[in-house]
Amino acid sequence: MRMMKALTVAAALACVASGALADQYVRGYTRQNGTYVQPHMRTSPNGNPFDNYSTRGNVNPYTGQAGTHNPYAVPSAPSVPYVGVPSVRTPQAPCYGYGCR
């Protein structure tokens, strides 16, 4: 009976683990700039930069290509300027002595 319970627990854990590591199919689409992106497979998004096919040290099992992205790189600033609330000047404290502007 213990053996059956252990096998059931192991099977359940295997199902959960395989679901967490599942790949996703991405349909082809056209970007705003008109570039068509071919359909492809990707790892499930999870916020971890180390387990993606494109990360340095990993190999894409579908294409055989080695990853090139540095997982430690700091993300660059957005290329589109932020258009939102207009900047507001910070009020300065009054100056009552030498060196006031």
C-alpha positions as CSV (number, residue, x, y, z in Angstrom):
1,M,0.0,0.0,0.0
2,R,2.8,2.4,0.8
3,M,4.5,1.6,-2.5
4,M,1.2,2.5,-4.4
5,K,0.9,5.8,-2.5
6,A,4.6,6.6,-3.2
7,L,4.1,5.9,-6.9
8,T,1.0,8.1,-7.0
9,V,2.8,11.0,-5.3
10,A,5.8,10.6,-7.7
11,A,3.5,10.5,-10.8
12,A,1.7,13.6,-9.6
13,L,4.9,15.5,-9.0
14,A,6.2,14.5,-12.4
15,C,3.0,15.8,-14.1
16,V,3.3,19.1,-12.2
17,A,7.0,19.5,-13.0
18,S,6.6,18.7,-16.7
19,G,3.8,21.3,-16.9
20,A,6.0,23.9,-15.4
21,L,8.7,23.2,-18.0
22,A,6.3,23.1,-21.0
23,D,7.1,24.9,-24.2
24,Q,4.6,27.2,-26.0
25,Y,3.8,27.5,-29.7
26,V,3.7,31.1,-30.9
27,R,1.7,31.7,-34.1
28,G,3.2,33.9,-36.7
29,Y,2.3,37.6,-36.6
30,T,3.1,40.9,-38.2
31,R,4.8,43.6,-36.1
32,Q,3.7,47.3,-36.2
33,N,6.7,48.1,-38.4
34,G,5.5,45.5,-41.0
35,T,8.0,42.8,-40.2
36,Y,6.5,39.3,-40.2
37,V,7.6,37.0,-37.4
38,Q,7.6,33.3,-38.3
39,P,5.7,30.8,-36.0
40,H,8.1,29.3,-33.4
41,M,8.4,27.6,-30.0
42,R,9.4,29.3,-26.8
43,T,9.8,28.4,-23.2
44,S,6.9,29.3,-20.9
45,P,7.3,32.8,-19.5
46,N,8.3,32.7,-15.9
47,G,10.5,35.8,-15.3
48,N,13.6,33.7,-15.1
49,P,16.2,34.8,-17.7
50,F,18.4,31.7,-17.2
51,D,16.1,29.1,-18.6
52,N,15.3,30.6,-22.0
53,Y,16.7,29.1,-25.2
54,S,18.2,32.5,-26.2
55,T,20.3,32.8,-23.0
56,R,24.0,32.2,-23.2
57,G,24.8,28.6,-22.2
58,N,21.5,27.1,-23.4
59,V,20.8,25.5,-26.7
60,N,17.5,25.6,-28.6
61,P,16.4,22.0,-29.0
62,Y,14.3,22.9,-32.1
63,T,17.0,24.8,-34.0
64,G,20.2,23.6,-32.5
65,Q,21.3,27.3,-32.1
66,A,23.3,28.3,-29.0
67,G,21.9,31.1,-26.9
68,T,23.7,34.5,-27.1
69,H,21.8,36.8,-24.6
70,N,23.6,37.8,-21.4
71,P,21.3,37.1,-18.5
72,Y,23.1,39.6,-16.3
73,A,22.7,42.5,-18.8
74,V,20.9,45.6,-17.5
75,P,17.8,46.3,-19.6
76,S,18.2,49.3,-21.8
77,A,15.9,52.4,-21.5
78,P,12.8,52.3,-23.7
79,S,13.4,53.8,-27.2
80,V,10.2,55.6,-27.2
81,P,10.1,58.7,-25.0
82,Y,7.6,58.7,-22.2
83,V,4.6,60.8,-23.0
84,G,2.6,61.3,-19.8
85,V,2.2,63.8,-17.0
86,P,4.1,67.0,-17.8
87,S,7.2,67.6,-15.6
88,V,6.5,69.6,-12.6
89,R,9.2,71.8,-11.1
90,T,10.1,71.1,-7.5
91,P,9.7,74.2,-5.4
92,Q,12.8,75.4,-3.8
93,A,13.1,76.6,-0.2
94,P,13.6,80.4,0.2
95,C,17.2,81.5,0.6
96,Y,18.0,84.1,3.2
97,G,21.7,84.3,3.2
98,Y,24.9,84.5,1.1
99,G,24.9,82.5,-2.2
100,C,21.3,82.8,-3.1
101,R,20.4,82.9,-6.7
